[in-house]
C-alpha cells in the first residue's frame, strides 16, 4: 500500500505500507495526516478525504470516543491529544493527495 498527505502544498508520500484494502489505505492516510500536523505544530486543522465511509467513521470516532477497529483506535489516540477542527469529504478529483499518488502511476 501507499498513501499520500498534502500539507502546505507539499505532498508527503508513504509507500511500502504492507498489504491491505482500500479502506486500510484511506485510514492510514488519515492517521499519517494527523501525525504530520502534530509534527509540524499545526493546530485547528481540517482533514479532508475522498472516502466518504472513512470520513463518516472518523467523525463518529471523534464524537463517540469509541473505536470500532485498529485503525480507528490509532486515529482516536492521536486526535485525543490534538483534535482536528473537522474531517470532511471532498470529491476524488479535488483530492490533492489522490492526484499526487495518481501522478506516480501514469496510465
C-alpha positions as CSV (number, residue, x, y, z in Angstrom):
1,X,0.0,0.0,0.0
2,X,1.0,3.6,-0.5
3,X,-0.7,6.8,0.8
4,X,-0.1,10.5,0.4
5,X,-0.8,13.5,2.5
6,X,-0.7,17.1,1.2
7,X,0.0,19.9,3.6
8,X,1.1,23.4,2.7
9,X,1.3,22.5,-1.0
10,X,3.8,19.7,-0.3
11,X,3.0,16.0,-1.0
12,X,4.2,13.5,1.6
13,X,4.2,10.0,0.1
14,X,4.5,6.9,2.2
15,X,4.9,3.6,0.4
16,X,5.8,0.1,1.4
17,X,3.0,0.1,4.0
18,X,2.3,-3.6,3.5
19,X,-0.7,-5.3,2.2
20,X,-4.3,-4.1,2.8
21,X,-7.5,-2.9,1.4
22,X,-8.5,0.5,0.0
23,X,-10.1,1.1,3.4
24,X,-6.8,0.4,5.1
25,X,-5.0,2.8,2.9
26,X,-7.6,5.5,3.5
27,X,-7.3,5.1,7.3
28,X,-3.5,5.1,7.1
29,X,-3.6,8.3,5.1
30,X,-5.8,10.0,7.7
31,X,-3.5,8.8,10.5
32,X,-0.4,10.0,8.7
33,X,-2.1,13.4,8.1
34,X,-2.7,13.8,11.9
35,X,0.9,12.7,12.6
36,X,2.3,15.3,10.1
37,X,0.1,18.0,11.6
38,X,1.3,17.2,15.1
39,X,5.0,17.1,14.0
40,X,4.6,20.4,12.2
41,X,2.9,22.1,15.2
42,X,-0.3,22.7,13.3
43,X,-3.5,23.2,15.3
44,X,-7.1,23.7,14.3
45,X,-6.7,21.7,11.1
46,X,-9.3,20.5,8.7
47,X,-8.6,17.0,7.4
48,X,-10.1,16.1,4.0
49,X,-10.5,12.8,2.2
50,X,-12.4,11.3,-0.7
51,X,-13.5,8.1,1.0
52,X,-16.9,9.0,2.4
53,X,-17.2,5.9,4.6
54,X,-13.9,6.7,6.3
55,X,-14.8,10.4,6.8
56,X,-18.0,9.3,8.4
57,X,-16.3,6.8,10.6
58,X,-13.6,9.2,11.7
59,X,-16.2,11.8,12.7
60,X,-18.1,9.2,14.6
61,X,-14.9,8.2,16.4
62,X,-14.2,11.8,17.4
63,X,-17.8,12.2,18.6
64,X,-18.3,9.0,20.5
65,X,-14.6,8.4,21.5
66,X,-15.2,4.8,20.5
67,X,-13.0,2.9,18.1
68,X,-14.5,0.1,16.1
69,X,-11.2,-1.3,14.7
70,X,-7.5,-0.9,15.0
71,X,-7.1,2.0,12.5
72,X,-9.9,3.9,14.3
73,X,-8.2,3.3,17.6
74,X,-4.9,4.6,16.3
75,X,-6.7,7.7,14.9
76,X,-8.6,8.2,18.2
77,X,-5.3,8.0,20.2
78,X,-3.8,10.8,18.0
79,X,-6.9,13.1,17.9
80,X,-7.5,12.8,21.6
81,X,-4.3,14.9,22.1
82,X,-4.9,17.2,19.1
83,X,-8.4,17.1,17.7
84,X,-8.8,18.5,14.1
85,X,-11.5,21.1,13.6
86,X,-13.2,18.6,11.4
87,X,-12.8,15.8,8.9
88,X,-14.7,16.4,5.7
89,X,-15.3,14.7,2.4
90,X,-14.3,16.0,-1.0
91,X,-14.6,14.6,-4.5
92,X,-11.8,12.4,-5.7
93,X,-11.0,14.9,-8.5
94,X,-10.3,17.6,-5.8
95,X,-8.1,15.4,-3.6
96,X,-4.6,16.6,-4.0
97,X,-3.2,13.5,-2.2
98,X,-5.0,11.3,-4.6
99,X,-3.7,13.3,-7.5
100,X,-0.2,13.0,-6.1
101,X,-0.5,9.3,-6.0
102,X,-2.0,9.0,-9.4
103,X,0.8,11.0,-10.9
104,X,3.2,8.3,-9.7
105,X,1.4,5.7,-11.9
106,X,0.7,7.1,-15.3
107,X,-1.7,5.1,-17.4
